[in-house]
Amino acid sequence: MTPRPNRRSTAVRIGAIALATLVADAGTKVMAVGLGSVHSGLGFVLPIQNPDLSLGLAPGSVPSMLAASALGILIFGSYTAWSATRGAISSWIPGLLVGGGLGNLVDRLLFGAVHDWLDLGKVVVNLADLAILAGLAGFLVSLAVGRSRTGETP
């Protein structure tokens, strides 16, 4: 039996990872604007504003997107943080999810749109988007590993 992690230290790790993700995301958005204007030939840096939700797939009004984003961060972030304090998942998972979600939420609050800049061909994303994707992947892998340990079928 693995010992339960200390709840306080887990919460501190989650907060530190979320804050680091938020700061790194903001920094890369600022650098991308500078790189985009100075080096317009840099193929993978394409600073754009994305007013839509979910990689541009779900359009909506700014207030409804702010509400949906805040609610998602609150509900799913709380659930994953609770899971991490119980030792069911690693603390980096809610840290990346909350930090990435807050990075995009702050953009929407300040500018009415998210600043994407990393051109991946079919989509343009930012560091916050990648953090959210990594956190979701970690969460899904944790679920699958947890089920395989208990003998449940996914």
Secondary structure, DSSP 8 states (H G I E B T S, - for coil): ------HHHHHHHHHHHHHHHHHHHHHHHHHHHHHHHH-TT-TTEEEEEE-SBTTTTB---HHHHHHHHHHHHHHHHHHHHHHHHTTSS-THHHHHHHHHHHHHHHHHHHHSSEEEEEE-SS-EE-HHHHHHHHHHHHHHHHHHHHHHHHT---
